[in-house]
Structure formats: C-alpha cells, structure tokens
Amino acid sequence: MGNRDTKNALFDGFAAVAKALANGRRAELIDVLAQGERHVEDLASEIGQSVANTSHHLQHLATAGLVTTRREKTRIYYRLASGDVELLWATIRGVAESHLDHIDELAADYLGNRDTLEEISRDELARRLADGGLIVIDVRPAAEYAAGHVTGARSIPIDELASSVRDLPADTEIVAYCRGPYCVFADDAVRLLRRHRRKARRLQDGFPEWRSGDLPVTTGASDP
C-alpha cells in the first residue's frame, strides 16, 4: 500500500508537465514545434525572445519530457517528444476556449475581425484537392513547410506573398493555411489576395489539424 508521501510524489510528477506549460512563451514554443523540428535561433525569433531565454524555456520543456533534441554541428534542434504532446496542447486550448470567458476577447484582440474571411473545412479542402481546380498555399516559414505540408500545396511564406501574388492566376480559387486556429498568417494572406482581386479562403484550422486528421501530407522543400 502506498503512503501519503509516495502519493504526493506521484501527483507532483504529473503536475510537473502542467508546470512546464504554465508559461505563455513555453506554450508558444509547443505551438511552433507542432509544425516540425526547429533550431534554437529560429525558435527565439518566432517567440520574440533572446536565444538565452529561449534555451531556458526549452530546458524546462525538456525536463518535463515534452521535447527532445538533436545536435547538428553547432546547432541544437528541438522537436515535440511525441504526438501526445501536440494532442495535449490542442486539449489545453480547447479547455481554455470552453471555460475561460475572456479567451474569445483575447483572441479577437490578436486576430482582428474575421467576419469577412471565408473559411474552408479540412474535409471540403480534401475533396477539392482531389477534384482539382484550386490552388493551396502554405504561408508558414519555409522550414515548417519542409517539415511537412498539405500535399500539393505551394510554399509562399507570408512575407513573400505580396511579391508573388502576380504569379497566382486571377481565375482560380486560392486557399491559404498556416499553423492553426490562432495563426494570423492565413488571415493576412486572404486579405492581401482579396485586395488583388483573387478569390481566397483560409483553412478553418491549420496544418497540425490536417496532419492529425490523417489527410495527405508531404515532406520536403517543394512539391512537383
């Protein structure tokens, strides 16, 4: 029979995972790493922190078993330890959405007004891809596209879209996607495309949800 001390230690062990995620920058790191492996310098840029601070946060996540590392020459790369970590992050977001009234307000402050942005579901996009007749663009950073992307999607990072829009046909619908439901890249892409008189929609969620739905995924720097 266990005693109180051993039970306390067990539940403290469970709580260590929650404690590691009890910081907004660490949660954001998990969100970025859900897209694929990244090195520390990239991650620091993504979350607006110094390399030293980012490394400190990553060590907390590694100690809790949420991320793993590999070294390539002088660079250290991080990735999620398993798909369960991605599922945990999605569950935390879902619980917050359901139980914290101010999450919707915070999201609206960050994302802006989405009322005029048309969305497309994963199921509809999968059908439309099979039928052809539309263009899908991945507006995440190129490294995330290379780690995995919707099969058939073109890589046009959001900061390159303005200079690339003239290469996109005006008579074909365009679907943009990015990291997930709280990523602004696809929103910005749709707004830019519509200003250039393109018919555009955003994927309802993002690449991690597409991959989790066992829909077609390709890795590598470019699709044929």
Stockholm file with secondary structure:
# STOCKHOLM 1.0

chainA/1-224         MGNRDTKNALFDGFAAVAKALANGRRAELIDVLAQGERHVEDLASEIGQSVANTSHHLQHLATAGLVTTRREKTRIYYRLASGDVELLWATIRGVAESHLDHIDELAADYLGNRDTLEEISRDELARRLADGGLIVIDVRPAAEYAAGHVTGARSIPIDELASSVRDLPADTEIVAYCRGPYCVFADDAVRLLRRHRRKARRLQDGFPEWRSGDLPVTTGASDP
#=GR chainA/1-224 SS CCCHHHHHHHHHHHHHHHHHTCSHHHHHHHHHHTTCCEEHHHHHHHHTCCHHHHHHHHHHHHHTTSEEEEEETTEEEEEESCHHHHHHHHHHHHHHHHHCTHHHHHHHHHHCCCTTCCEECHHHHHHHHHHCCEEEEECSCHHHHHHCEETTCEECCHHHHHHHGGGSCTTSEEEEECSSTTCSHHHHHHHHHHHTTCCEEEESSCHHHHHHTTCCEECSSCCC
#=GC SS_cons         CCCHHHHHHHHHHHHHHHHHTCSHHHHHHHHHHTTCCEEHHHHHHHHTCCHHHHHHHHHHHHHTTSEEEEEETTEEEEEESCHHHHHHHHHHHHHHHHHCTHHHHHHHHHHCCCTTCCEECHHHHHHHHHHCCEEEEECSCHHHHHHCEETTCEECCHHHHHHHGGGSCTTSEEEEECSSTTCSHHHHHHHHHHHTTCCEEEESSCHHHHHHTTCCEECSSCCC
//
